[in-house]
Amino acid sequence: MFGKENEKRFKNYNATSKKESKMMSNYIVVDEQTGVQYLFSAIGYSGGMTVLVDKDGKPLLADGYK
């Protein structure tokens, strides 16, 4: 999964509001191969990542993916 051949697979979009703490950051991460969107959230030295789903529990896809 990691290595030079997969360096461009995931793209990050900063989703943190300017009003939030500097210790907290949120990113929408998009898998460029599948279009699946993930939410990455970090507070201090801890964080987590989870897939974003629609109302039916299916993964949300970025624009341009089916």
C-alpha positions as CSV (number, residue, x, y, z in Angstrom):
1,M,0.0,0.0,0.0
2,F,2.9,2.4,0.7
3,G,5.9,3.1,-1.5
4,K,6.8,5.2,-4.5
5,E,4.2,3.6,-6.8
6,N,1.4,4.7,-4.5
7,E,2.6,8.2,-3.5
8,K,-0.1,9.9,-5.6
9,R,-3.0,7.6,-4.7
10,F,-4.4,9.7,-1.9
11,K,-5.2,13.5,-2.1
12,N,-5.8,15.7,1.0
13,Y,-8.2,18.6,1.3
14,N,-8.0,20.8,4.4
15,A,-11.4,20.9,6.1
16,T,-10.4,22.7,9.3
17,S,-12.2,26.0,10.1
18,K,-10.0,29.0,10.8
19,K,-11.9,29.4,14.1
20,E,-10.9,26.0,15.4
21,S,-7.9,25.3,17.7
22,K,-4.5,25.1,16.2
23,M,-4.1,21.8,17.9
24,M,-7.0,20.3,15.8
25,S,-6.9,19.6,12.1
26,N,-9.4,17.9,9.8
27,Y,-8.8,16.7,6.3
28,I,-11.0,15.1,3.6
29,V,-8.8,12.4,2.0
30,V,-9.7,11.0,-1.4
31,D,-8.5,7.7,-2.8
32,E,-7.6,8.7,-6.4
33,Q,-8.1,5.1,-7.6
34,T,-11.6,4.5,-6.2
35,G,-12.9,8.0,-5.4
36,V,-13.8,7.0,-1.8
37,Q,-13.7,9.9,0.6
38,Y,-12.3,9.6,4.2
39,L,-12.3,12.0,7.1
40,F,-9.0,12.3,9.0
41,S,-9.1,14.2,12.3
42,A,-6.2,14.9,14.5
43,I,-6.1,16.6,18.0
44,G,-2.7,17.0,19.6
45,Y,-0.8,13.8,19.3
46,S,-3.8,11.5,18.4
47,G,-6.0,11.2,15.4
48,G,-8.2,8.9,13.5
49,M,-9.5,8.2,10.0
50,T,-12.9,6.9,8.9
51,V,-14.8,6.4,5.6
52,L,-17.5,8.9,4.9
53,V,-20.9,7.3,4.1
54,D,-24.2,8.4,2.7
55,K,-27.6,7.9,4.3
56,D,-27.7,4.2,3.1
57,G,-24.3,3.4,4.5
58,K,-22.5,3.4,1.2
59,P,-19.1,5.1,0.8
60,L,-19.2,8.7,-0.5
61,L,-17.4,9.1,-3.8
62,A,-15.7,12.3,-4.9
63,D,-17.1,14.2,-7.9
64,G,-16.3,12.4,-11.2
65,Y,-16.4,8.9,-9.7
66,K,-19.2,6.3,-10.0
